[in-house]
């Protein structure tokens, strides 16, 4: 019984050490977190390609539009997985945005566009 408990304890310690090593390695690379940030659902009002800014009206019409920025790590998707360029976004498009709120304006992490038009 004591041998089994000791083996379990050693395995738990080894597993914990590996998890800490992998987390530390991920943090040291400066990469963003793997999990999604907060989510915003709305309708595009405007896209400024040169400034990399996106103005989105919330689904609640009594709230003010939100301006998002994007960078080289931002990803844009249409119709469940087709990668797209921000230039293909149009006013009145419905979007779901996962973003980082640690900047002003907030930075797009992933933008999902659901559309019935042809995307090239």
N, C-alpha and C positions, 0 to 999 in steps of 0.2 A: 504494500500500500504506500509506504513512504517512497519507494523507488518510482512508482507511477506518478506520484505528486511531484517529485523532484524533476522527472522528465518533462512533465507538463509545464512546470515553472521555467525550466531552461528553454523550452520551445517558445513560450510566451515572451521571455526576455529577448531571445534572438529575433523573433518576429518584430517586436517593438523597435529594436535597434535598426533593423532594415527599413522599417517605415520612416523612422527619423532620418536616416541617411538619404532616402529618396526624397523626402520633403525638403531637406536642406539643399540637396542638389537642385531641385526645382526652383527654390527661392534664390539661389545664387546665380541662376541664369538670367534673372530679371524678367522672366516670362510672366505673362498674365496668368491669373488663376484659370484653372480648367473649367470651373463651374461658371454658369451664366450669372451675370449681374441682374439688377432689377429689370423688370419688363415694362414696356410702354406700348399700348395699342392705340393706333390712330390713323389719320388720313393725311397724306402728304399735301402740303400747301405750296411748297417751293423747294427747288434744288439749286444750289449755287455751286457748280462744279469747280470753278476757279478757287473759291474760298473753302471748299469742302464742308459746306454747311447745308443742313437739311432742316426745313421747318415743317413740323408735324402738328396737326390739330388733334387734340385728344377726342376720344369717343364721346365724352361728356361735353356737350356744346357750351356749357356755362364756364368752362375752364379756358385759360389762355393757351395759345399755341406754344410749343416747346421747340427750341433750336438745339439741334444735335450737330456735333462735328464728327468727321471720320478721319482715320489715319491709315497707314499702310497695313495695320493689323486687323482693321475692320473687314468683315466679310458680309457679302450681300447674296441672297438666295431667292430664287423664284420657284413657285410651284413645286414645293417639297424637295429641293435639293439641286436645282439647276443654278450654278453660279452665274451671277450677272454683274455688270458694271453699274455704278451709281448713275451714270448718264442715261440709263434706261428707265429710271424712275420718273413718274409723271404726276402732276397734281391730280388729286382725287384717288390715287392708289391707296389701298388699304394695306397697312404694314404692322408687323409686330417687331419691336426693337428690344434687344437685350443690350444694355449699356453700362458704362462705368460712370458712376456719379462722383468720382474723385477729381473731376476737372470741370471747368466752366468755359464753354458749354459742355454738356455731357458728351462722352465719346461713344459712338456706336461700336458695339462688340460684334453683334450679328443682327442683320436686318432680314426679315422674311417677308417677301411680297407674294400675295396670293392674287393671281390675275388670270383672266381668260384670253387676253390678247397674246399674239405670237411674240416671243422674246428671242432675239438673235444675239 
